[in-house]
């Protein structure tokens, strides 16, 4: 599970704003005057090529902060930030207010460093996957990652199972991993044929965690 970070020193007294799926908080290469904290929902950070191709760098959920990359160097943001859940509840904090509170609160600075460290580890793992591992390994690792964040026990007595509580499409996985949708679909199909993955009522079930970990090389 993601580490829980206390942002109350930034959010106390602030109202939450709700945004629909597809809302863009800021564009790639665009400066922003605010820092954002996710209360509920999910926000994706995406990069785009000049040809319009997109890749999701990271998906942020409850307790995550974004817009802070340019907090100290005042440069433009490197990604587009867009809501990818049906609704996203977000705290919006002016950058000068964040900087002032950081200067006053050493614990807040510590939390900022913790969050940066967490994101750096995720990005490093993604670079490793995309550089050195095949498609089956990448998709399996992503499914394990999803199980750590969004799953519930679905064991049937014979073996441990995890039911993913967040629904997603093959295109969603493709966007995150950089694989094609067809490639992701082929891997998912293979995992289901091998009884490693199941699907019931529209939700995926990791039916053989041990085998999936082996494929993910974790």
N, C-alpha and C positions, 0 to 999 in steps of 0.2 A: 504494500500500500504506500501511497505517497505520504511523505512526512507532513504532519499538521503544523502549520506556522501561524502564530498569533499576530494578526494585523490590526488588532483592536485599537492600537495607538494611532493608526491612520484612519480607521473607519468610524470610531466613536462619534456619534452626533451627526453622521452623514445619512442621508436617505439613499435607498437603493433604487436604481432605474432599471426597467425591464425592456429588453430588446427582442425583436423577432428574429427568426432564422434568416441569415443572409445580411444582417446589418453589418456594415463596415465601420469599424471604429477609427481606423486610419489606414492610409494606403502605403504601399512600399515606396521608399524614397520620399516620404512626406513627413514633415516635422509635426509633432503633436505637443499640445500644451498640458497634457494630462497623463496621469498614471492610473491604471485600471486594476481592480481586484475582483475576481469572480466569486460571487456569493453562491449562485446556482447556475447550472447549465454548462455549456462548453464553448470555448473560443479557439479557433484554429489560427496559427500563424503560418502564412503561405508566401512563397516567393514565386515570381513570374519572370519568364524570359521575355525578350523583346518580341518574340513570335507569339506570345500569349500562353505558352505552356506553363502549367502551375504544378507546384509540389508543396504538400503540407510538411512543414518543418517540425511542428510540435502541436499537440492539442492540449489545451489547458482546461482544467475543471475546477471544482470548488476549492477555494483557498489559494489559487494561483494568481500571480501578479503579472501584468504585461504593460508595455509602454515605458518600462523603466530602463531599457537599454540606452536610451538617449538622455537619461536623467542628469548625468554629470558632464558628458561631452557636448550636449546640445546639438547633436547631429541628427540627420533624418533617420527615421526607422528603416530597418532592413527588410521588413516583411509587411504584408497586409494582414491586419487583424480582423477576423470576421466571425460572427456568431454562427455556430453550426448545429446548435440544438434548437428545438422548437421555440424555446424561450431562454433567455440568459439574463440573470439578475446581476447587475454590475455596480460596484462602487466606482465613482469617477472623482479623482482627486487632483487638483491643480499641482503642477510640478513644484512651484515655489513653496507650497505648503508641505510637500513631501520632503524636500531638501531641508527646510527649517526643522521639521520633526526629527529627521535623521541626525542633524547636528546636536539636538537636545537629548536624544535617547540612544544610548549605546546598544541597548537590547534590540532596537529597531534596525540598527546597522548590522547587527549580528544576524538577524532574520533575513535581511537583504542578501547577505553573503551565503547563508544556507540555501536560499532559493536559487541564487546564481549557480551554486555548486550542484544542486539537483538537476537544473536544466543542462548544465555542461555535461554531466554524466549521461543524460539521455541523448544529447546530440552526439557525443563521442560513440555511444553504442550504435546509433543509427549510421554513423560514418563507417564503423566496422562492418556492420551488416551489409551495407550497400557496396562496400569495397571488396570484401573477402568471402562472402557467403552466397550460396545459390538460392534460388527462389523458394524452394521448399523450406530451407532453414529460416529465411527471412519471414515468411508467412507464419511459420510455427512459432517463431520468437514473438511476433506481434500478437498472436492468439494468447500466448502465455502472459504477455504484458497486459492484455485486456482482462485476463482472468484475475490478475493481481489487483486490478482497479475496480472492475465491474462484474462481479460474479457472486453466486450463492451456491451453497453445497447442494448437490443433486445426487449424492451417492445412493446406490441401490443395494448395498450390503455386500456385493461381490467385489467392487473396486471403487476407489474415490473418483467422483465426477464433479465438475464445476459447470454450472449453467451461467452463461453470459447474460447479464441483465440489461446490457445496452445493445440495442439492435444496430446493425451496420450492413452496408452493401459491399459487394466485391470491389466496386469502384472506390469506396471509402478506403479500403485497405490499399488499393493501387495508388491512391493519392498520397498516402502516408509513406509507403515503401518505395515508390518510384518504379514499381513493376507495372506491366500492362494489366488491364482488367481481365483479359483472356488468360494471362499467365496465373493470376490469382485464382481465377475460377478453376483452372486445371489442378492447382495444388489443393484447393478445398475439396474438389471432387475426389482426388486421390486419398486424402485424409479420411473422407467419409467411407470410401470403399474399404479402407484398412481398419474401420471401426474405431478410429482415433477420435473422430468428430461425428457428432450426431446433430440432428435438427428436429425440434418439436415445438409446435405452436409458434413458428416463426423465430424461435430463439436457438442459438447454437449451444451445444453441450460438449464440453471437453470430456470425452468418455474414457480416455486412457492418458492420464497426465504423464505417466512415466515415459510412454512412447513419444508423446509430444515433446517432452523435455529433451529426449535423445535427439529428435530431429532438429530442435532449436539450438542444440549444443550448449545448454545451460546447466 
